[in-house]
Amino acid sequence: MGDIPWGVVAPVIVIQVVLAVIALRDLLTRPAVNGPKWVWAIVIVLFGLIGPVLYLTLGRRET
């Protein structure tokens, strides 16, 4: 117990951070989204890999 398989965990963490940064940047620069921006910010930050994917697929509104 205690041995973390960093070869598996590190890429997942990197992907999660990159997706969150991309989603938050898009959220801040997009003039309109589906729903309140503050709710999407919470979803992106709190729901790991799923939050940014949900925002990028469902939250963006084409203007």
Residue pairs with C-beta under 8 A, 6 or more apart in sequence:
12 49
15 49
16 48
16 49
16 52
19 49
19 52
19 53
19 56
20 44
20 45
20 51
20 52
22 52
22 56
23 44
23 51
23 52
23 55
23 56
24 41
24 44
24 45
26 55
26 56
26 60
27 33
27 37
27 40
27 41
27 44
27 55
27 59
30 60
30 61
30 63
31 63
32 61
32 63
33 40
33 55
33 59
33 60
33 61
34 58
34 59
34 60
34 61
35 59
40 55
40 59
43 51
43 54
43 55
43 59
44 51
44 52
44 55
45 51
47 54
